[in-house]
Amino acid sequence: MFVFFVAAIAEIILGLFVYTFFDPEKVKKMPPLLRWMCVDLDSADSAFLDPEKHLYLIKKANKIFLKFCILSALATLINGILHVYFNLIDLKEVLIIITVLAVIPLRYGYIFLMKW
């Protein structure tokens, strides 16, 4: 059960990472030592939107992905309980892979759909 708990924590940390480091306003407020690790939003987001003009879309997309990560962490914990106590199939790796691969489509898909 400990491994499922650690996997759920990792999924929440991934959501917090996207929520913190993909936000242009929060990146500007960070100290320079942390700022060099951040994602360059000017090159990533400027392909199809202006980050300053569509800041609300970026923030909403980050919030939605954080909620998705929390739900995925809850699914991992429920799967852990079902696996340990009822001997059902272990899906922790599948849930982690789905969460990691959903970053780009979920975030940019939401921004793209709400922009148009």
Legacy VTK file of the C-alpha trace (Angstrom):
# vtk DataFile Version 3.0
C-alpha trace
ASCII
DATASET POLYDATA
POINTS 116 float
0.000 0.000 0.000
2.978 2.281 0.609
3.939 2.142 -3.074
0.444 3.226 -4.119
0.615 6.114 -1.661
3.977 7.224 -3.067
2.605 6.979 -6.619
-0.372 9.149 -5.644
1.957 11.723 -4.094
4.040 11.728 -7.305
0.949 12.398 -9.402
-0.038 15.325 -7.209
3.522 16.686 -7.392
3.332 16.500 -11.197
0.130 18.561 -11.098
1.727 21.109 -8.776
4.766 21.267 -11.051
2.622 22.149 -14.062
0.513 24.551 -11.992
3.587 26.390 -10.713
6.168 26.276 -13.497
3.818 26.739 -16.464
2.311 29.962 -15.091
3.987 33.086 -16.520
3.110 35.285 -13.530
4.461 32.846 -10.942
7.645 32.334 -12.924
8.343 36.083 -12.927
8.047 36.194 -9.109
10.499 33.326 -8.528
14.107 33.854 -7.545
16.604 33.601 -10.430
18.001 30.325 -9.138
14.625 28.592 -9.582
13.672 30.487 -12.721
16.297 28.794 -14.908
14.517 25.447 -14.395
11.136 26.772 -15.550
9.553 26.073 -18.877
10.024 28.871 -21.411
6.412 29.849 -21.995
7.245 32.512 -24.545
8.382 29.908 -27.036
5.977 27.138 -26.031
2.719 29.080 -25.839
3.390 31.805 -28.391
2.962 29.337 -31.243
-0.807 29.834 -31.180
-1.557 32.437 -28.491
-0.167 35.494 -26.788
0.686 34.505 -23.174
0.060 38.020 -21.845
-3.297 38.377 -23.589
-4.590 34.882 -22.784
-3.240 34.565 -19.260
-6.641 33.507 -17.906
-6.721 30.542 -20.313
-3.263 29.415 -19.232
-4.204 29.655 -15.556
-7.493 27.792 -16.089
-5.756 25.034 -18.081
-3.156 24.614 -15.327
-5.906 24.436 -12.707
-7.787 21.804 -14.717
-4.658 19.700 -15.043
-4.039 19.972 -11.289
-7.584 18.718 -10.666
-6.955 15.884 -13.131
-3.801 14.913 -11.225
-5.671 14.920 -7.915
-8.382 12.687 -9.385
-5.738 10.401 -10.819
-4.065 10.212 -7.393
-7.407 9.269 -5.831
-7.852 6.594 -8.500
-4.380 5.277 -7.672
-5.227 5.084 -3.969
-8.535 3.335 -4.684
-6.717 0.924 -6.971
-4.215 0.285 -4.179
-6.979 -0.529 -1.709
-8.662 -2.836 -4.216
-5.369 -4.528 -5.063
-4.200 -5.058 -1.481
-7.477 -6.085 0.141
-9.439 -7.669 -2.725
-6.546 -8.921 -4.904
-7.689 -7.091 -8.033
-5.342 -6.061 -10.832
-2.607 -3.510 -10.146
-3.007 -0.475 -12.420
-0.646 1.974 -10.713
1.830 2.060 -13.613
-0.936 2.574 -16.147
-2.423 5.438 -14.127
0.963 7.133 -13.778
1.687 6.816 -17.504
-1.755 8.210 -18.384
-1.188 11.163 -16.040
2.243 11.963 -17.475
1.113 11.628 -21.085
-1.997 13.765 -20.471
-0.008 16.918 -19.664
0.349 18.205 -23.210
-3.019 17.163 -24.719
-5.079 18.231 -21.723
-3.410 21.587 -21.167
-2.942 22.705 -24.758
-6.173 21.061 -25.910
-8.138 23.113 -23.401
-6.337 26.316 -24.361
-6.851 25.638 -28.070
-10.568 24.802 -27.702
-11.346 27.779 -25.494
-9.415 30.185 -27.673
-11.387 29.372 -30.788
LINES 1 117
116 0 1 2 3 4 5 6 7 8 9 10 11 12 13 14 15 16 17 18 19 20 21 22 23 24 25 26 27 28 29 30 31 32 33 34 35 36 37 38 39 40 41 42 43 44 45 46 47 48 49 50 51 52 53 54 55 56 57 58 59 60 61 62 63 64 65 66 67 68 69 70 71 72 73 74 75 76 77 78 79 80 81 82 83 84 85 86 87 88 89 90 91 92 93 94 95 96 97 98 99 100 101 102 103 104 105 106 107 108 109 110 111 112 113 114 115
